[in-house]
Amino acid sequence: MNAPAISRAVSAYAAQLSLGTSVVEYLKIPVWDPANSIHRRLAQLAKEITARGKPPTQGEIREVDRLAMKILDPRA
């Protein structure tokens, strides 16, 4: 998930513990579930942004971040 929340988590771990990108193993990112509406929306949004060939808008970045947080913590 290319979301600001993920980038912040990786950066925080890497800076404090001198770790590389292997830190994502500790984030417990769930396996893709096509039955999960949040997973589907995140994938749809990523496809739309990629197909457009331009950087995401601030609104899209916020939505990606919100969806990523919901995937990582369904209580969020």
N, C-alpha and C positions, 0 to 999 in steps of 0.2 A: 504494500500500500504506500503510495507516494503521497503521504499526507504530512502536513506540518507537525502534527502530534507525534508521528513516528520519527520524524527527523529530530525533533527535540529530545525524545527519549533516547535515541541512539547517541546523539551528541552528549547528553548528560552522562550516560554510562561510559562512553569512550573517553571523555575528558577526565572523569574522576578515577577511572580504573585502568587507564591506558590500554583500552581494548580496541580491537578493530571492529569491522562490520559483523563479526560473529555474535555481537551483542543482541542482534535481532532474535536469536534463538530463545532468549529469555523473555521476550515480549508476549509469548503464547498467542501468536496470531493463528486463529482457527483456519482449518482447511476450508477451501471454497465449498459452499453449499448452495446449489442452484435453487433450492426450495426457500432460501432465506431472502426476503425482500430487500434487506439492507445490502447484502452481497450483490444482488442483481442490480440495484440502483447504482452502487459504486462502480460496478463493471460497465454499466450503460454510460455513466458520466465519463469514465475514462475513455471509452470508445469515441464518444462525441468530441471530446477535447482533442484526442489524437487525430481523428479524421479531419478536423478543421485545420490542423497544421499550424495553429497559432497558440501562444501561451494561454493558459487558463485565466479567466477573469478572477477578480478578488472574490466575487460571489461563489464561483465554482471552487476555488481553493477552500473557502469556508465550508462549503457543503461536503467536499471530500474529507476535510478534517472532522466535521461532525459525524459523518458516516463511519470513518475509521475509529473514532472514539466509541461509537455505539457497538462496533464489532469487537473492540478490545474489552469494553465494559458495558454489557447490555443494560446495566442499571443507570448508565449516564444519560 
